[in-house]
Amino acid sequence: MNMGAFAVITALQRRPGVTSHISTFAGLGRRDPWLGALMALFLLSLTGIPPLAGFWAKAYVIVAAVQAGGWLTALAVLAMLNAAAAAFYYLRVVVYMYMREPAEDAAPLSPGLLFRVGLAVTAVATLVFGLFPAILTAVSSAADVLKG
């Protein structure tokens, strides 16, 4: 999720005259629908929307903190509040991508094939690990067995 989101940001930053302001994302969904859809996917996953990988990442951490009890329960509540606040910022970018007009002078994006393949791999991983979280738990369990 993070790699994909930062890759899209990097592609946007390569255009001349682009700043790191949120207006950079204005109209991305219309200018480059593929890049806009992938950025929306990554941001929704970072927000923790099911059935994406970010949901399971947040859920496993919060459930583990609650099960541990004690002061970690307060940490789980803090994590939930932080997730709610972060959702505002992540979803705001999605609003800019699809509900704001692009700047008139916005240069078209032309990322290369290798970049697009990398984004596709991160998008597939975000979807696969979200839809089938048991894959990650099986891999981590196998790593524990091999470790000791």
Stockholm file with secondary structure:
# STOCKHOLM 1.0

chainA/1-148         MNMGAFAVITALQRRPGVTSHISTFAGLGRRDPWLGALMALFLLSLTGIPPLAGFWAKAYVIVAAVQAGGWLTALAVLAMLNAAAAAFYYLRVVVYMYMREPAEDAAPLSPGLLFRVGLAVTAVATLVFGLFPAILTAVSSAADVLKG
#=GR chainA/1-148 SS CHHHHHHHHHHHHTSTTCCSSGGGGTTHHHHCHHHHHHHHHHHHHHHTCTTSHHHHHHHHHHHHHHHHCTHHHHHHHHHHHHHHHHHHHHHHHHHHHHHSCCCTTCCCCCCCHHHHHHHHHHHHHHHHHHHCTHHHHHHHHHHHHHHC
#=GC SS_cons         CHHHHHHHHHHHHTSTTCCSSGGGGTTHHHHCHHHHHHHHHHHHHHHTCTTSHHHHHHHHHHHHHHHHCTHHHHHHHHHHHHHHHHHHHHHHHHHHHHHSCCCTTCCCCCCCHHHHHHHHHHHHHHHHHHHCTHHHHHHHHHHHHHHC
//
